[in-house]
Amino acid sequence: MAKNPVAWFEIYVDDMARAQAFYESVFAVRLQPLGDPSDSSMEMQAFPSDMASYGVTGALVKMDGFAAGGNSTLVYFGCDDCAVEAARVTAAGGKMQKAKMSIGEYGYIALALDSEGNIFGLHSMQ
């Protein structure tokens, strides 16, 4: 196993336009189309990435037979100060589950639900 075992993530969504708008608003980024245009049963929008930098990237995925929400996977997005992104969640159509809280020497986290009902985490050292 690699030193950092997570290599990719996918967040399944029911409404791609709504989910894309949510994540672009919360993280102040632009997602880019990804995938095989010949497979109309799957739509993907990838998060920005830099393959030479630390961390992983992933995509929002809309695929026939895979519903959003109700899953047990929790992805934490790295932030400079997770309170900044947490403050954008509600206005972007999501819901905060747990406001920024200390996890001791490991920094801070916040938990939120996206516009599709998926839970995700925010992590920062300050």
C-alpha positions, 0 to 999 in steps of 0.5 A: 500500500502507498504511504497515502492510501487514498488515490482518488475519490468519487462523490455520486450525485443525482443532479450534476448541475446542482452539485457542481454549483454547490462545490464550485461555490463552497470551494471557489473553484471550477470543475472540468468535464471528465470521462468518456463522452461515448458513455451517456450513462455517466457524467463526471466533473473533476476537481482541479488538480496538480499531479506534482503536489501532495494530496488526491483529486476526484470527481462528481459522478452521475451514473445510472444505477448509483444514487447520491446520499446514504453512503458511508464514505467520508471525504475530507477536503483540505483547507487553509481554515475550514471555517471559511468553506464551512461558512459557504455551505448553507448559502450554496444549498447544503447543510452544516452537520458539525461546525469547526471543532478542534481535533487537538494536535491534528487541527480542526474539522467541520462536517457538512451535507452537500446539495445531494445529501452526501456528507463530507468533511473539511480539515485545516490546521488552523 
